[in-house]
Amino acid sequence: MDVKIYPNPTTDKCTVELREASSDYEVKLYNVYGDELLNRTLRGGKEQIDLTGFDTGIYFLKITDENHTGFKKLIKR
């Protein structure tokens, strides 16, 4: 799964760009304790996620489609 997350680190919003946009993707955001903070379905190749209300720190994005699962680290400053 080819995924780009930018800007990373970010201060408020980040863009999730999926190079293979042939199907829907599920994106979940977790904190370092494993708590799920956000769950969204992406229907295109690129979408923005608003992190304005989240504390600064390290987060993890879990990106899943029907055949693959990938993880990306995201830093909010």
Contact map, one row per residue, 1 for C-alpha under 8 A:
11100000000000000001000000000000000000000000000000000000000000000001110000000
11110000000000000111000000000000000000000000000000000000000000000000000000000
11111000000000011110000000000000000000000000000000000000000000000000000000000
01111100000000111100000000000000000000000000000000000000000000000000000000000
00111111000001111000000000000000000000000000000000000000000000000000000101000
00011111110001110000000000000000000000000000000000000000000000000000000000000
00001111110011100000000000000000000000000000000000000000000000000000000000000
00001111110001000000000000000000000000000000000000000000000000000000000001110
00000111111000000000000000000000000000000000000000000000000000000000000001111
00000111111111000000000000000000000000000000000000000000000000000000000001111
00000000111110000000000000000000000000000000000000110000000000000000000000011
00000000011111000000000000000000000000000000000001110000000000000000000000010
00000010011111100000000000000000000000000000000111110000000000000000000000000
00001111010111110000000000000000000000000000000111100000000000000000000000000
00011110000011111000000000000000000000000000011110000000000000000000000000000
00111100000001111100000000000000000000000000011110000000000000000000000000000
00111000000000111110000000000000000000000000111000000000000000000000000000000
01110000000000011111100000000000000000000001110000000000000000000000000000000
01100000000000001111100000000000000000000000100000000000000000000000000000000
11000000000000000111111000000000000000000000100000000000000000000000000000000
00000000000000000111111100000000000000000011100000000000000000000000000000000
00000000000000000001111100000000000000000000000000000000000000000000000000000
00000000000000000001111110000000000000000011000000000000000000001100000000000
00000000000000000000111111000000000000001111000000000000000000001000000000000
00000000000000000000001111100000000000001110000000000000000000111100000000000
00000000000000000000000111110000000000111100000000000000000001111000000000000
00000000000000000000000011111000000001111100000000000000000011110000000000000
00000000000000000000000001111100000111110000000000000000000011100000000000000
00000000000000000000000000111110000111100000000000000000001111000000000000000
00000000000000000000000000011111111111000000000000000000001111000000000000000
00000000000000000000000000001111111110000000000000000000011100000000000000000
00000000000000000000000000000111111000000000000000000000011100000000000000000
00000000000000000000000000000111111000000000000000000000000000000000000000000
00000000000000000000000000000111111100000000000000000000000000000000000000000
00000000000000000000000000000111111110000000000000000000000000000000000000000
00000000000000000000000000011110011111100000000000000000000000000000000000000
00000000000000000000000000011110001111100000000000000000000000000000000000000
00000000000000000000000000111100000111110000000000000000000000000000000000000
00000000000000000000000001111000000111111000000000000000000000000000000000000
00000000000000000000000001110000000001111100000000000000000000000000000000000
00000000000000000000000111100000000000111110000000000000000000000000000000000
00000000000000000000000111100000000000011111111000000000000000000000000000000
00000000000000000000101110000000000000001111100000000000000000000000000000000
00000000000000000100101100000000000000000111111000000000000000000000000000000
00000000000000001111100000000000000000000111111000000000000000000000000000000
00000000000000111100000000000000000000000101111100000000000000000000000000000
00000000000000111000000000000000000000000101111110000000000000000000000000000
00000000000011110000000000000000000000000000011111000000000000000000000000000
00000000000011110000000000000000000000000000001111100000000000000000000000000
00000000000111000000000000000000000000000000000111111000000000000000000000000
00000000001111000000000000000000000000000000000011111100000000000000000000010
00000000001110000000000000000000000000000000000001111100000000000000000000000
00000000000000000000000000000000000000000000000001111110000000000000000000000
00000000000000000000000000000000000000000000000000111111000000000000000000000
00000000000000000000000000000000000000000000000000001111100000000000000000010
00000000000000000000000000000000000000000000000000000111110000000000000000111
00000000000000000000000000000000000000000000000000000011111000000000000000111
00000000000000000000000000000011000000000000000000000001111100000000000011110
00000000000000000000000000001111000000000000000000000000111110000000000011110
00000000000000000000000000001111000000000000000000000000011111000000001111000
00000000000000000000000000111100000000000000000000000000001111100000001111000
00000000000000000000000001111100000000000000000000000000000111110000111100000
00000000000000000000000011110000000000000000000000000000000011111000111000000
00000000000000000000000011100000000000000000000000000000000001111111110000000
00000000000000000000001111000000000000000000000000000000000000111111100000000
00000000000000000000001010000000000000000000000000000000000000011111000000000
00000000000000000000000000000000000000000000000000000000000000011111100000000
10000000000000000000000000000000000000000000000000000000000000011111110000000
10000000000000000000000000000000000000000000000000000000000001111011111000000
10000000000000000000000000000000000000000000000000000000000001110001111100000
00000000000000000000000000000000000000000000000000000000000111100000111110000
00001000000000000000000000000000000000000000000000000000000111000000011111000
00000000000000000000000000000000000000000000000000000000011110000000001111100
00001001110000000000000000000000000000000000000000000000011110000000000111110
00000001110000000000000000000000000000000000000000000001111000000000000011111
00000001111100000000000000000000000000000000000000100011111000000000000001111
00000000111000000000000000000000000000000000000000000001100000000000000000111
